[in-house]
Amino acid sequence: DEEERAAMELCGALEYAEVEREVQFGEGSIGIMFSGFTSFPSCRAPHGAAIAVTHVFPEGPAEANGVQCCDLITSLNGETLPSDLTKDEFFDLLAEAPRPVRIGFRART
């Protein structure tokens, strides 16, 4: 949809930190919405990232850990995500991952 495309275009235009930061999440919702750059080929995928945070729910675990809209998701449980990973594939990986789960983020600068 147009709102998701606009968020991904914004994410593609930003600059990002060189260092990934890993955050551990327990059971339940992580408190984010995300999308994949593969769904929007016209959007630049910074640092070869496949997935970006498009929304952080207020007072959720992600917000409490400093995750922000447009942060890039770069790894899951220490494994780097491939640059061609789709949003649905990441969702499946996340759903199947044992808890607690560790997600690597690259923050915008």
Helices and strands as residue ranges (DSSP letters): H 2-13, E 21-25, E 32-36, G 37-39, G 46-48, E 51-56, H 61-64, E 72-76, E 79-80, H 87-96, E 101-106
